[in-house]
Structures are given as C-alpha cells and as structure tokens.
Amino acid sequence: MLYIQGSRSKKGGRMSTRLYVGNISFKATEDDVRDLFSQSGEVVSVKLIKDAATGRLRGFGFVEMASKEDAQKAIAQLNGNNFMDRSIVVNEAKPQEGQDRGRSREKSGFGSREGRGRY
C-alpha cells in the first residue's frame, strides 16, 4: 500500500485525522466518497489521487475526518466493505518515509546533473 504524509490539523479547536482509502472504484467521485464517509462522522475533505500524465484516477485517496473518534469509527465501519463493487481499504494515513519532499524530480535521480563528475 502507498501512504502519503498523514496530516493532522486543528479545525475548530479539534484535531482532524487523515485516512488512507485504497481500492476505490475508478468510477467514484469525491462526492461519492464524501457521502460514504459522512455516515461515520464529519468529513473535512476528500482527495482522490489522479495520474499526473493521464488525469485518470489511480484507485486511492485520502479522507480527512473532523476528529480522531470519527476517523476510528470510519475505519471500523468501512474497512473491507464493498463500495461501488470494490472492497475498500481504510486506515489511518502514515507519513511517507525515505522521501526528500523538498527536492523535485528534475533535480534528483536519473537524468540530473547532480552527483556527476566533470568529464
């Protein structure tokens, strides 16, 4: 599974919790996912991840719940359940490890001039 930096932000004096949602139908919209998760509590935001090159959904996303309690309730109620003919995975988002988020692809890795010796 792929995890991206979990975020907890203060909203109205409460801490929100970000959930990872995997195996989402490619037909789902952010509104569909919001409606599903709102059955478990207050949804702050929904973000479905798209492929940068094609713009097509990648089958996963993130839902930010207003409180830790709402997030735990969503995990308990929705993880492994059928949503639009797919068994979704729901758990708390974890920080992405081993990535230097401050560097762009252009400046690091294959094809970059960094780390090359003089000829």
C-alpha positions in Angstrom: 0.0 0.0 0.0 1.1 3.6 -0.6 0.9 6.1 2.1 1.4 9.8 1.9 2.2 12.2 4.8 -0.6 12.0 7.2 -1.9 15.3 8.3 -3.5 16.4 11.5 -4.6 20.0 11.5 -6.5 22.0 14.1 -10.0 22.7 12.8 -12.4 24.5 15.2 -10.3 23.5 18.2 -10.3 19.8 17.4 -7.7 17.7 15.8 -8.6 16.2 12.4 -7.3 12.8 11.2 -6.4 11.9 7.7 -7.3 8.4 6.4 -5.9 6.5 3.5 -8.6 4.8 1.3 -7.4 2.2 -1.1 -9.0 0.0 -3.8 -11.5 2.8 -4.8 -13.5 2.3 -7.9 -12.3 4.3 -10.9 -15.9 5.4 -11.4 -16.1 7.0 -7.9 -16.1 10.8 -7.4 -15.0 12.8 -4.4 -18.7 13.4 -3.6 -19.4 9.6 -3.7 -16.6 9.1 -1.2 -17.7 12.1 1.0 -21.2 10.7 1.1 -19.9 7.2 2.2 -17.6 8.6 4.9 -20.2 11.1 6.2 -22.2 8.1 7.5 -19.4 7.7 10.1 -18.9 11.3 11.1 -17.9 14.8 9.9 -15.8 14.8 6.8 -13.4 17.8 6.4 -12.0 17.0 3.0 -11.7 14.3 0.3 -8.9 14.0 -2.2 -8.8 11.2 -4.9 -5.4 10.8 -6.4 -5.1 11.1 -10.2 -2.3 10.1 -12.5 -0.4 13.2 -13.5 0.1 12.2 -17.1 -3.3 10.9 -17.9 -5.6 12.6 -15.4 -7.2 9.2 -14.6 -7.9 8.1 -11.1 -5.3 5.8 -9.5 -7.7 3.9 -7.2 -6.8 5.5 -3.9 -7.2 8.7 -2.0 -7.5 10.5 1.4 -10.3 11.5 3.6 -9.8 13.9 6.4 -12.2 13.3 9.3 -13.0 16.1 11.8 -11.9 14.1 14.9 -9.9 11.0 15.8 -13.1 9.4 17.1 -14.9 10.0 13.7 -11.8 8.5 11.9 -11.8 5.4 14.1 -15.5 4.9 13.6 -15.0 5.2 9.8 -12.2 2.6 9.9 -14.3 0.2 12.0 -17.4 0.6 9.8 -15.8 0.8 6.3 -12.6 -1.1 6.1 -13.1 -4.2 4.0 -16.6 -3.2 3.0 -18.0 -3.2 -0.5 -18.2 0.3 -2.2 -19.1 0.5 -5.9 -18.2 -3.2 -6.4 -14.8 -2.9 -4.8 -13.7 -4.0 -1.3 -12.1 -0.8 0.0 -9.2 -0.5 2.4 -9.5 2.2 5.1 -6.8 3.0 7.7 -5.0 6.0 9.2 -2.6 7.6 6.8 1.0 7.2 7.8 3.9 9.6 6.9 5.7 8.8 3.7 9.2 7.6 4.7 12.5 7.9 2.8 11.5 10.7 0.5 13.1 14.1 0.2 9.9 16.1 -0.3 11.8 19.3 -0.8 13.6 18.2 -4.0 12.0 18.0 -7.4 12.3 15.0 -9.7 14.2 17.2 -12.1 17.0 17.9 -9.5 17.4 14.3 -8.3 17.8 10.9 -9.6 18.1 9.7 -13.2 19.0 12.4 -15.7 20.1 15.0 -13.3 23.5 16.7 -13.3 23.9 16.4 -9.6 26.5 13.9 -8.5 28.1 13.8 -11.9 31.8 14.3 -12.0 33.5 16.6 -14.5 34.5 14.9 -17.8 
